[in-house]
Amino acid sequence: MRPELCLPVLLIATAPALADPLFVPRPIAPHSYEGGWEHFVGGGVAAFDCNGDSLPELYAAGGENPAQLFLNVTTPGGDLEFATAQSTLSMTGVIGAYPLDIDSDGIMDLAVLRVGENALMRGHGDCHFTPFEGIGFQSDRRWTTAFSATWEAGQSLPTLAFGNYVDRDNPDGPFEACDTNQLYRPEGDSYPSPLPLDPGFCALSMLFTDWGRQGRADLRVSNDRHYYVRGGEEQMWAMEPVPRLYGPEDGWNSHQLWGMGIASRDLDGDGLSEVYLTSMGDQRLQLMSDGAQGPSYLDAPYESGATAHRPYTGGDGRPSTGWHAVFGDVNNDGWSDLFVAKGNVEQMPGSAMEDPNNLLMGGPDGHFTEAGLEAGIASLHRSRGAALADLNGDGLLDLAVLNRHAPLELYQNVTEGSGGWLLVTVSQDAPNPDAIGAFVELRAGDRVWTQEITVGGGHAGGVSGPLHFGIGDAEPVELRVIWPGGDSSDWQVVAPNQPVTLSR
């Protein structure tokens, strides 16, 4: 997307705007994210199927509370219902978690971020987990607040990036005392000691992404200016044999913000993802510069409607604080919408305390319009992490939001008159059976939707499972996969309103 394309030049819709979104709350056992200053940040939610019934479970960080695994016991297509589970995942000090199949055995594993030692938990089926053994992973006791993973060519294990916040052992901290980030690159079937990604500027979100479709995922890092104070910026690491930071000579534009979360999605159909960065104050939708030869991003115009810089309800006019962000088509009209979790860090006097979560509805003209209040998700709690996923298999994206000092919230999407949809699962032989790094393309007429399969982003939590496409009234539609390594599948005609699996 180019800055000038946030305008009616995007009027290529296959259908008129559909129904307004509507969510209703569903009961779930009380759980909140608690703790002192080490848990002012974090509070992520992971959504993934750990028992093979095709319905995602939820794993919610607890901070000083034990983290909680919620089993999805919903009747497919019915009202959402979750049950608490006793689990080895119920550890304390958890900041967040990201699901991925580390050992490529077809059973989802979990990377758990903590204040203290991080944990790689191996899934054994039936939602049973134990710490990984025999792969050499060792973690020291840092304050880990960000994570992403990818598969590099020729490797049997994923490359893992851990973003660390303030160095708590620095006697001159906390300001200007950001810790070093760490990169675990496998050697054969095990991990050696991690490589430092230095300098670190207090990372709160990371995302491996093939930003330019060059066949290699680089590492974007969003950093919290509150603690690096000066001399820092947003970062992107080129994943060369020796990782290096992109700089001005590569086209990288310096951006400084109170970075919290990352969302990424192709919004204009050119096959390249736009980037959304949450912050204290304005949230930034970033677009690749016109004619850029490198990772050169500029902020979208204010008129895009994406800044979400102040509360839209609740009566508090101070600047907002954004955390988890995620794109998804909540009314299946074929245009990507955007959820943003909001909430004061703790008692920041210059920021809003009554700070509702956003539901920004995308349209064919490239603009976003706020619908959080009307949709029923305008919570005024201190929200942190979230999961936007189809939790009951009905083709509509549901929502779970984890709050600090307030109970976890569960919302079922009950939008009437929504458009068509597809849930697309992609698989290949080991290693990397979930094809992390692949691009899935959906085509209808002259329009192409593109989604990249990634692990990371958001704020302290992510979703693993089928890719959800809203397609309006487009029919017929075709699907293909650009696999890791660059091979393409043939276009395959599919009928809407069903789950589809594409295998290599």
C-alpha positions in Angstrom: 0.0 0.0 0.0 1.2 3.5 -0.8 0.2 6.6 1.2 -1.9 7.9 -1.7 -3.7 4.6 -1.9 -5.6 5.1 1.3 -8.2 6.7 -1.0 -11.0 5.6 -3.3 -8.5 4.2 -5.8 -9.1 1.0 -3.8 -12.7 0.7 -5.0 -12.4 -2.8 -6.3 -15.0 -4.5 -4.1 -16.7 -7.6 -5.1 -19.7 -6.7 -2.9 -21.3 -3.8 -1.1 -20.7 -3.4 2.6 -22.4 -6.1 4.7 -23.8 -6.3 8.1 -22.5 -4.3 11.1 -20.5 -6.5 13.4 -22.0 -7.7 16.7 -20.4 -9.6 19.5 -22.0 -11.0 22.7 -20.2 -11.9 25.9 -20.0 -15.5 26.9 -19.1 -16.8 30.4 -15.7 -18.1 31.2 -14.0 -18.9 34.5 -12.5 -15.8 36.2 -8.8 -15.2 35.3 -6.8 -12.0 35.3 -3.2 -10.8 34.7 -1.7 -9.5 37.9 1.7 -8.4 39.4 4.0 -5.5 40.0 6.0 -3.5 37.6 7.4 -6.6 35.9 3.8 -7.3 34.8 2.8 -3.8 33.7 3.5 -5.1 30.2 2.7 -8.5 28.8 -0.5 -10.4 29.5 -0.8 -12.4 26.2 -3.3 -15.0 25.0 -2.4 -18.0 22.8 -5.1 -19.8 20.8 -4.4 -23.2 19.4 -5.9 -26.7 19.1 -4.0 -29.0 21.5 -6.4 -32.0 21.5 -7.1 -32.5 17.8 -10.8 -31.6 17.7 -10.3 -28.6 15.3 -11.5 -26.1 18.0 -8.9 -23.8 19.5 -8.0 -23.8 23.2 -7.0 -20.6 25.0 -3.9 -20.2 27.1 -3.9 -17.0 29.2 -0.8 -15.5 30.9 -1.3 -14.8 34.6 1.7 -12.7 35.7 2.0 -13.4 39.4 -1.1 -15.6 39.1 -0.7 -19.1 37.5 -1.2 -19.0 33.8 -4.4 -20.9 32.8 -5.2 -23.3 30.0 -8.9 -23.2 28.9 -10.2 -26.2 27.1 -12.6 -25.5 24.2 -15.7 -27.7 24.9 -18.0 -25.8 22.5 -20.4 -27.8 20.3 -19.3 -26.9 16.8 -21.3 -24.0 15.5 -22.8 -23.4 19.0 -22.4 -21.0 21.9 -18.8 -20.7 23.1 -18.0 -22.8 26.2 -14.6 -23.3 27.8 -13.5 -25.3 30.8 -10.4 -24.8 33.0 -7.7 -27.5 32.9 -5.1 -28.5 35.4 -1.9 -28.4 33.4 1.9 -28.2 33.5 1.4 -24.9 31.7 0.0 -23.4 34.9 3.2 -21.8 35.9 3.7 -18.3 37.4 5.7 -15.4 36.0 4.2 -15.9 32.5 4.2 -12.9 30.3 2.7 -14.6 27.3 3.0 -17.5 24.9 3.1 -18.4 21.2 2.1 -21.8 19.7 4.2 -23.5 17.0 5.2 -27.1 16.2 8.8 -27.0 17.2 9.6 -30.7 16.6 7.5 -31.1 13.5 5.5 -34.1 14.9 2.1 -32.7 14.0 1.3 -31.8 17.6 1.3 -28.1 18.6 4.0 -27.0 21.1 4.2 -23.8 23.0 6.9 -21.1 23.6 6.2 -19.6 27.0 7.7 -16.1 27.8 8.4 -15.4 31.5 10.0 -13.1 34.0 12.7 -15.7 34.7 13.5 -18.7 32.6 11.5 -19.1 29.4 10.1 -22.5 28.6 9.6 -24.5 25.4 6.8 -26.9 26.2 6.3 -30.0 24.0 2.8 -31.1 23.2 2.0 -34.8 23.5 -1.6 -34.7 22.4 -4.8 -34.4 24.6 -3.4 -31.0 25.8 -0.6 -32.6 27.8 2.7 -30.7 27.8 6.2 -31.3 29.2 9.4 -29.3 28.9 11.4 -30.1 25.8 14.4 -32.3 26.3 17.3 -33.2 24.0 17.2 -30.1 21.8 19.8 -28.1 23.7 17.5 -25.1 24.5 18.6 -23.2 27.6 17.2 -20.0 28.9 18.7 -17.5 31.4 16.6 -15.5 33.8 15.7 -12.4 31.9 12.4 -10.4 31.5 11.2 -11.6 28.2 8.4 -9.7 26.5 8.5 -10.5 22.8 8.9 -13.6 20.6 8.8 -14.7 17.0 9.9 -17.8 15.1 10.6 -18.9 11.5 12.2 -21.8 9.6 15.4 -21.0 7.8 16.4 -23.0 4.8 17.8 -26.5 5.5 17.0 -26.5 9.2 15.1 -29.2 11.1 14.3 -26.8 14.0 12.8 -23.3 13.9 14.9 -20.2 14.4 13.6 -18.5 17.6 13.9 -14.8 18.6 13.3 -13.7 22.2 12.9 -10.0 23.0 13.9 -8.9 26.4 12.8 -5.7 28.2 14.6 -3.8 31.0 17.8 -5.4 32.4 16.6 -5.8 36.1 20.2 -6.3 37.2 21.5 -3.0 35.9 22.0 -0.7 38.9 21.6 2.4 36.8 18.2 1.3 35.4 15.4 1.2 34.6 15.8 4.0 32.1 18.4 3.5 29.4 18.9 0.0 30.7 17.2 -2.1 27.9 18.4 -5.7 27.8 19.9 -7.5 24.8 17.6 -9.6 22.6 18.5 -13.2 21.8 18.4 -15.3 18.6 18.5 -19.1 18.8 19.6 -20.5 15.4 19.7 -24.3 15.3 22.7 -26.4 14.4 21.4 -29.7 13.3 19.0 -31.1 15.8 19.8 -28.8 18.7 20.2 -25.2 19.7 23.6 -23.8 20.7 24.0 -20.7 22.9 21.9 -17.8 21.6 23.3 -15.0 19.5 22.9 -11.5 21.0 20.8 -9.0 19.0 22.5 -5.9 20.3 21.5 -3.1 20.8 18.2 -3.9 22.3 15.8 -1.1 22.9 13.2 -2.8 25.2 11.3 -5.0 22.8 7.5 -5.5 23.3 6.8 -7.2 20.0 8.7 -9.1 17.3 7.7 -10.5 13.9 9.6 -12.6 11.4 8.2 -11.5 8.0 9.2 -11.8 4.4 8.3 -8.1 4.0 9.4 -7.8 0.3 8.7 -11.3 -0.9 12.4 -11.8 -1.4 12.3 -15.4 -0.1 13.7 -14.7 3.4 12.0 -13.6 6.6 13.7 -10.7 8.4 13.0 -9.7 12.0 10.9 -6.6 12.8 11.2 -5.4 16.4 8.9 -2.8 18.1 10.5 -1.1 21.0 9.3 0.9 24.1 10.7 4.4 24.0 9.7 4.9 27.6 12.8 3.0 28.7 15.3 3.5 25.9 14.5 7.3 26.3 16.8 8.4 23.5 19.2 6.8 21.0 16.8 4.0 20.2 14.3 3.3 17.4 12.2 0.7 15.8 14.3 -2.1 14.3 14.5 -4.6 11.5 17.2 -7.3 11.4 18.4 -8.7 8.1 18.6 -12.4 8.7 21.9 -12.8 6.9 24.5 -15.4 8.0 25.5 -12.8 10.5 22.3 -10.8 11.3 22.6 -7.0 10.8 20.3 -4.1 11.4 18.8 -2.4 8.3 19.9 1.3 8.2 19.3 4.4 6.1 21.6 2.9 3.3 19.0 0.2 2.9 16.0 2.6 2.8 15.1 2.0 6.5 13.4 5.0 8.0 14.0 5.7 11.6 10.8 5.6 13.8 10.6 6.2 17.5 7.5 5.3 19.5 6.3 3.7 22.6 6.0 0.4 20.7 3.7 -2.3 22.1 2.4 -4.5 19.4 2.7 -5.4 15.7 0.0 -6.5 13.2 0.7 -7.2 9.6 -1.7 -7.8 6.6 -1.8 -7.0 2.9 -4.6 -4.4 2.7 -4.5 -3.3 -0.9 -4.0 -6.5 -2.8 -0.5 -5.9 -4.0 0.8 -9.0 -2.2 2.9 -7.0 0.2 1.9 -6.6 3.9 1.2 -3.3 5.5 2.2 -2.9 9.2 0.3 -1.6 12.2 2.2 -0.6 15.3 0.5 0.1 18.7 1.8 2.8 21.0 1.0 5.2 23.7 -0.8 8.0 21.9 -1.3 7.4 18.2 -1.3 3.9 16.6 0.6 3.8 13.4 -0.4 2.2 10.1 2.8 2.1 8.1 3.0 1.7 4.3 5.9 0.9 2.1 7.3 3.9 0.3 6.4 4.2 -3.3 9.2 2.6 -5.4 11.1 1.4 -2.4 14.0 -0.9 -3.0 14.3 -1.8 0.7 12.2 -1.9 3.9 11.3 1.8 3.6 8.0 2.5 5.5 6.1 5.7 6.1 3.1 6.5 8.3 -0.3 6.4 6.6 -2.1 9.7 6.5 -4.3 10.6 9.5 -7.3 10.4 7.2 -6.9 6.6 7.0 -8.8 6.5 10.3 -6.3 4.1 11.9 -4.6 6.2 14.5 -7.1 5.5 17.3 -5.2 8.0 19.4 -8.0 8.9 21.9 -10.9 7.0 23.5 -14.1 7.1 21.5 -16.3 6.4 24.6 -16.0 6.5 28.4 -15.5 10.2 28.8 -11.7 10.2 29.2 -10.1 12.5 26.6 -6.5 11.7 27.4 -4.3 9.8 24.9 -4.9 6.0 24.4 -2.5 3.2 25.1 -2.6 0.4 22.6 -1.3 -3.1 23.2 -2.3 -6.2 21.1 -3.3 -5.6 17.5 -4.6 -8.0 15.0 -6.2 -7.8 11.5 -9.2 -10.0 10.6 -12.4 -9.7 8.7 -15.1 -9.9 11.4 -18.1 -9.5 9.2 -16.7 -11.4 6.2 -17.3 -8.5 3.8 -13.9 -9.1 2.1 -12.1 -6.1 3.8 -9.7 -6.5 6.7 -10.8 -5.1 10.0 -8.5 -4.3 13.0 -8.9 -5.1 16.7 -6.7 -3.1 19.2 -6.6 -3.9 22.9 -6.3 -0.7 25.0 -5.5 0.1 28.6 -3.5 2.3 30.9 -0.1 0.9 31.8 -1.0 1.2 35.5 -1.6 4.8 36.7 0.0 6.9 33.9 -1.5 10.3 34.6 -1.0 11.6 31.1 -2.9 8.6 29.5 -6.6 7.6 29.5 -7.8 5.4 32.3 -11.2 4.8 30.6 -9.7 3.5 27.3 -12.0 1.2 25.3 -10.8 -1.5 22.9 -11.0 -0.6 19.2 -12.8 -2.4 16.4 -11.8 -0.6 13.3 -13.8 -1.7 10.3 -12.0 -1.6 7.0 -13.7 -0.6 3.8 -13.1 -0.7 0.0 -11.8 2.9 0.0 -8.9 1.9 2.4 -10.3 3.8 5.4 -11.1 2.5 8.8 -14.2 3.3 10.8 -14.7 2.7 14.6 -17.4 0.2 15.5 -16.2 -1.0 18.9 -19.1 0.4 20.9 -21.9 -0.7 18.5 -20.2 -4.2 18.2 -20.2 -4.7 22.0 -16.5 -5.0 22.7 -15.8 -1.5 24.1 -14.4 -2.8 27.4 -13.0 -0.1 29.7 -10.7 -2.5 31.6 -6.9 -2.4 31.3 -6.7 -4.8 28.4 -3.4 -6.3 27.2 -3.4 -9.4 25.0 -6.1 -10.9 22.9 -7.0 -13.7 20.4 -9.1 -13.1 17.4 -10.0 -16.6 16.0 -13.0 -18.7 14.9 -13.5 -20.5 18.2 -16.6 -22.5 17.3 -16.1 -23.3 13.6 -19.0 -21.2 12.2 -16.8 -19.0 9.9 -17.0 -15.9 12.1 -14.0 -14.6 14.1 -14.6 -14.6 17.9 -12.6 -12.7 20.5 -10.9 -13.3 23.8 -9.3 -10.4 25.7 -7.0 -10.7 28.7 -7.2 -7.8 31.2 -4.9 -6.5 34.0 -6.8 -6.4 37.4 -10.0 -7.5 35.7 -11.4 -10.8 34.4 -10.7 -12.4 31.1 -13.4 -11.5 28.6 -14.8 -13.9 25.9 -17.0 -12.6 23.1 -18.8 -14.6 20.5 -19.3 -13.1 17.0 -23.0 -13.3 16.2 -23.0 -10.9 13.2 -26.1 -11.5 11.1 -26.0 -11.1 7.3 -22.3 -11.6 7.1 -20.5 -12.6 3.9 -18.8 -15.8 2.7 -15.7 -17.2 4.3 -13.0 -19.8 4.1 -10.9 -21.4 6.8 -7.6 -22.5 5.1 -5.3 -25.0 6.6 -1.9 -25.4 4.9 0.4 -28.4 5.5 3.6 -30.0 4.2 6.0 -32.7 5.2 8.4 -32.2 8.1 10.3 -30.1 8.9 7.9 -27.1 9.3 4.7 -29.0 8.7 2.6 -25.8 9.1 4.5 -24.1 6.3 5.6 -21.1 8.4 6.7 -18.5 5.9 4.3 -19.5 3.1 1.9 -17.1 1.4 -1.7 -18.1 0.8 -3.4 -16.3 -2.1 -7.1 -16.3 -2.7 -8.4 -15.0 -6.1 -11.8 -13.8 -7.3 -11.9 -12.1 -10.6 -9.3 -9.4 -10.7 -8.8 -9.3 -6.9 -6.3 -11.3 -4.8 -6.2 -11.6 -1.1 -2.8 -12.6 0.4 -2.0 -13.8 3.9 1.5 -14.7 5.2 1.8 -17.6 7.7 3.8 -16.2 10.6 4.6 -16.9 14.3 4.9 -13.7 16.3 3.6 -10.2 16.4 0.6 -9.0 18.4 1.5 -8.4 22.0 2.8 -11.4 24.0 0.5 -14.0 22.3 -0.6 -15.4 19.0 -3.0 -17.7 17.2 -2.1 -21.0 15.4 -4.7 -22.6 13.1 -6.5 -22.1 9.8 -6.2 -18.8 8.0 -9.6 -17.0 7.9 -10.6 -15.2 4.8 -13.8 -13.2 4.5 -14.8 -13.0 0.9 -18.1 -11.1 0.7 -20.3 -12.6 -2.1 -17.3 -13.5 -4.3 -17.9 -16.8 -6.1 -16.2 -18.8 -7.4 -12.9 -18.3 -5.7 -9.5 -19.9 -6.3 -6.7 -20.7 -3.8 -3.0 -21.4 -4.1 0.1 -21.5 -1.8 3.5 -20.0 -2.4 5.5 -22.5 -0.3 8.6 -21.8 1.7 11.4 -21.9 -0.8 9.3 -20.3 -3.5 7.4 -23.2 -5.2 3.8 -22.5 -6.1 0.8 -24.8 -6.0 -1.7 -24.7 -8.9 -4.8 -22.5 -8.5 -7.6 -24.6 -7.0 -11.3 -23.7 -7.3 -13.1 -24.0 -4.0 -16.6 -23.3 -2.8 -17.1 -20.8 0.0 -18.3 -21.3 3.5 -16.1 -24.3 4.4 -12.8 -25.4 5.9 -10.2 -26.2 3.2 -6.8 -28.0 3.5 -4.0 -27.4 1.0 -1.2 -30.0 1.2 2.1 -29.8 -0.5 
